[in-house]
């Protein structure tokens, strides 16, 4: 139980720090945290709570300290948060059903790339739909997806790297890892 709590805390801390420390655009552990939440926790609440808590806490810090000059006042959620959070919740589902209880890096690699692609499709759709940068027609949607390609590449690379580290750590810390963690039944 203690190991599971420490693992949960370490993964959250890794996710928050990768958003606060200087990094390439979208090169963070958020996607890996979402995959890990889905794969490692038996409780659906804990599985979905881990990436949401990490994203919300880091958003508060990023929006209100690092980028406070861009907002009129205290900001609870980034514009387009529904699509961003929704994309990461879908990554949690991919972790849950794409990796599950397998103790193998091949599903982690596939889920990292597939999850990054799903997030890219959802979040860029949100940018197109809710913003003013692109016309609300097919050419505007395509332009939104083309503009997001460098972010997709960075996120996919980061997710593969961080997911490998997080799952390697989980398998090392929990050597008898054969089923999802029972800890943190929220």
C-alpha positions in Angstrom: 0.0 0.0 0.0 2.8 2.4 0.9 4.7 1.6 -2.3 1.6 2.2 -4.4 1.0 5.6 -2.7 4.7 6.6 -3.2 4.5 5.5 -6.9 1.3 7.5 -7.3 2.9 10.6 -5.7 6.1 10.2 -7.8 4.2 9.9 -11.0 2.2 13.0 -10.2 5.3 14.9 -9.3 7.1 13.9 -12.5 4.1 15.0 -14.5 3.9 18.4 -12.8 7.6 19.1 -13.0 7.8 18.3 -16.7 5.3 21.0 -17.3 7.0 23.6 -15.1 10.6 23.0 -16.1 11.8 24.4 -19.4 10.9 22.0 -22.2 10.1 21.7 -25.9 6.5 22.4 -26.8 4.4 19.4 -25.7 7.4 17.5 -24.5 6.0 16.6 -21.1 5.0 13.5 -19.1 1.3 14.2 -19.2 0.4 11.6 -21.8 2.5 9.0 -20.0 0.8 9.8 -16.7 -2.6 9.3 -18.4 -1.5 5.9 -19.8 0.0 4.9 -16.4 -3.2 5.9 -14.6 -5.3 3.7 -16.9 -3.0 0.7 -16.8 -1.8 0.6 -13.2 -4.9 1.3 -11.1 -7.8 -1.1 -10.7 -10.1 1.6 -9.5 -11.5 3.6 -12.4 -11.7 6.7 -10.1 -7.9 6.4 -9.3 -7.1 5.7 -13.0 -8.8 8.8 -14.2 -8.1 11.0 -11.2 -4.3 10.7 -11.5 -3.9 12.5 -14.9 -6.7 15.0 -14.1 -5.2 16.0 -10.8 -1.8 16.3 -12.3 -3.1 18.3 -15.2 -5.2 20.6 -13.0 -2.4 21.3 -10.5 0.1 22.0 -13.2 -2.4 24.2 -15.1 -3.0 26.3 -12.0 0.8 26.9 -11.7 1.4 27.4 -15.4 -1.5 29.7 -16.0 -1.2 31.8 -12.9 2.5 32.0 -12.4 4.5 31.2 -15.6 2.0 32.7 -18.0 0.0 35.1 -15.7 0.7 38.0 -18.1 -1.5 36.4 -20.7 -4.6 36.2 -18.5 -6.7 39.0 -17.0 -6.9 37.4 -13.5 -6.7 34.1 -11.7 -7.3 31.3 -14.2 -8.7 28.0 -13.2 -8.7 26.4 -16.6 -6.9 27.0 -19.9 -9.1 28.0 -22.8 -10.0 24.8 -24.6 -9.6 22.7 -21.4 -12.5 20.4 -22.2 -10.7 19.2 -25.3 -7.3 19.0 -23.6 -8.6 17.1 -20.6 -10.9 15.0 -22.8 -7.9 14.0 -24.9 -6.0 12.9 -21.9 -9.0 11.0 -20.5 -9.0 9.1 -23.8 -5.3 8.3 -23.3 -6.3 6.9 -19.9 -8.7 4.6 -21.6 -6.0 3.6 -24.1 -3.7 2.8 -21.1 -6.4 0.8 -19.4 -7.3 -1.3 -22.4 -4.2 -1.1 -24.6 -1.6 -1.8 -21.9 -3.7 -3.2 -19.1 -1.9 -5.8 -17.0 0.7 -6.6 -19.6 4.2 -6.3 -18.3 5.9 -5.6 -21.7 7.2 -2.5 -23.4 5.6 -3.3 -26.8 2.1 -2.4 -25.6 3.5 0.7 -23.8 5.2 1.8 -27.1 2.0 1.3 -29.1 -0.2 3.0 -26.5 2.2 5.9 -26.3 2.1 6.5 -30.1 -1.6 5.8 -30.4 -2.5 7.9 -27.4 -0.5 10.8 -28.7 -2.2 10.6 -32.0 -5.7 10.5 -30.4 -4.8 13.5 -28.2 -3.5 15.4 -31.2 -6.8 14.8 -33.1 -9.0 15.8 -30.2 -7.0 18.8 -29.1 -6.5 20.3 -32.6 -10.1 19.8 -33.3 -10.8 21.9 -30.2 -8.4 24.6 -31.4 -10.2 24.7 -34.7 -13.7 24.6 -33.3 -13.2 27.0 -30.4 -10.7 29.5 -31.7 -10.4 32.2 -34.2 -7.1 31.2 -35.8 -8.7 29.0 -38.5 -11.9 29.3 -40.6 -14.6 26.9 -39.6 -14.5 24.9 -42.7 -12.6 21.8 -44.0 -9.6 23.8 -45.1 -9.4 25.5 -41.6 -9.5 22.1 -39.9 -6.8 20.7 -42.2 -4.7 23.8 -41.5 -5.1 23.3 -37.7 -3.9 19.7 -38.0 -1.0 20.6 -40.2 0.1 23.4 -37.8 -0.1 20.9 -34.9 2.3 18.3 -36.5 5.4 19.5 -34.7 3.5 19.3 -31.4 2.4 15.7 -32.2 6.0 14.6 -32.8 7.2 16.2 -29.5 4.3 14.7 -27.6 4.8 11.2 -29.1 8.5 11.2 -28.3 7.9 12.5 -24.8 5.2 10.0 -24.1 7.3 7.1 -25.3 10.2 8.2 -23.1 8.3 9.0 -20.0 5.9 6.1 -20.3 8.9 3.7 -20.6 10.4 5.3 -17.4 7.2 5.3 -15.5 6.3 1.7 -16.3 9.9 0.6 -15.8 9.7 2.2 -12.3 6.3 0.7 -11.6 7.5 -2.8 -12.5 10.7 -2.3 -10.4 8.9 -0.9 -7.4 6.1 -3.4 -7.6 8.0 -6.6 -8.6 5.0 -8.8 -8.2 3.0 -6.5 -10.5 0.5 -8.9 -12.1 -2.8 -7.1 -11.6 -3.8 -3.5 -11.3 -3.0 -1.7 -8.1 -5.7 -2.0 -5.5 -4.4 1.1 -3.7 -6.2 4.5 -3.8 -9.7 3.2 -4.1 -11.3 6.6 -4.5 
